């Protein structure tokens, strides 16, 4: 089968769905790789890097005409849909729960679509989980961005002129991004605290050296499949009371709390920001879904009460080379899982990974 690697059209996106290294591995498995011209350029991958491993570089129209499996990172857009037909198998992050118009449009074309962000969080699928691989980088980059924006350094430093006390970092959400943020901030020498509705994350946070701020979650729905549930109003109130002391002392706050398919929960209100230290920085990784800070604006830096609030996803496009290679490895493992020894799709709709990710099959919507 021919895999078409499309150039990402989203503004600011620097990643590519499959790196040359992963393209080489797919070719060794019998796939033919077609790469859109300059698809990997922003990730520091030249066209020649692809051709050297056996891939063919083509114009965009040719990719759609000849490619059977079309791969992207971001959802397919209107321009893509004009070129899609019933023979195509689409693979990207579709965010199908909140992107129903796209799902309907793909179905209307009679195409088939897998959503990489719908990967079940089970042990067998860990090496296919793009949310984990990309969020891992996001957690790292959030700390680096915060360190750049702060007016203080992270570590304790004893000098002839006096002692510099370590910065205090508070992290909301101990998922993949949060754990990496904890580890990175600790390596840089900060005092780190963290909180999460999922009490099972306490041990993980503490194992990386963070103090876990516990909030009794009795009566809250348990998390399923590794994803956090939306918290009740009562829990949010109790969390604020428990975390406020740390929030008001923090030099850097990183928020990572997102609920799939829903608006991000507001964890830091305008009133709380007004009580924070002057010079503090908030890096809100949930800004694309509304933000964990009430004042966050996507792709903007808002200054309120001398607190700098950075609304971002720190989408891994900022470390595009590593992000592309990891995303590509996820894609490789997924494709190898889906395809049989003869190079054809298994289409085992009762198998958990296939069932969870196959959103549209031959024009029929399976997941809403």
Beta strands, then each sheet from edge to edge (+ up, - down):
strand 1: 2-5
strand 2: 32-36
strand 3: 56-58
strand 4: 69-71
strand 5: 89-92
strand 6: 112-115
strand 7: 157-159
strand 8: 162-164
strand 9: 168-172
strand 10: 191-195
strand 11: 211-212
strand 12: 252-255
strand 13: 281-284
strand 14: 301-304
strand 15: 307-311
strand 16: 358-361
strand 17: 364-365
sheet 1: 3+ 2+ 1+ 4+ 5+ 6+ 16- 17+
sheet 2: 7+ 8-
sheet 3: 11+ 10+ 9+ 12+ 13+ 15+ 14-
end
